[in-house]
Amino acid sequence: MRMSPVAAALAALLFALAPVASAADRETVIVITEAGEHTFRVEIADDPREQERGLMFRRSMADDEGMLFPYSTDRRASFWMRNTYIPLDIIFIEANGTIESIAERTTPLSEKSVRSKGPVRFVLEINGGLSDTLGIAPGDRVGGPAIEARQ
């Protein structure tokens, strides 16, 4: 049976707006600060399509959730907020798990490039303002199963 163009367009839109991963598909990232450990349940964006989509079209995210972008080699990372409706803290992480830099409270829907200062192996996106609230800062360490499995 062939799908009408309208039905095909609707199906494509629903697929685009669907969450990337269910709660069961999330992995654990732990950020270790002077104040203590902070655990996040993260979706893994480990292929080009997932990395391009990121957290686009989301209207909310729990404070203990996020998205991790692992790379196979160290690289300068660059992000934008196109079609991203929630402000994010974008945490750039070196291969050894050290936070290299943080872009705090990025502007929703902005197409301005947000870049790491140097080469990184991972990028963690969490709700905007959480880095400040939790005391997460450059030099802190990031670990947990989601990181360790990809180092």
NORLIN-V231526 format. One line per field, one symbol per residue. psi: psi as a letter, one per 40 degrees, with the letter a starting at -180 (. if undefined). Layout:
psi->???
This chain:
psi->hhhiddddddddddddeiidiiddeiihhhhhideaihhihiihgeiddddddbfieieihieeiahhhiidiiihihiifhehehiihhhhhideehhdihhifihieiehhhiidahidihhhihheddddefhiidiihaiddddee.
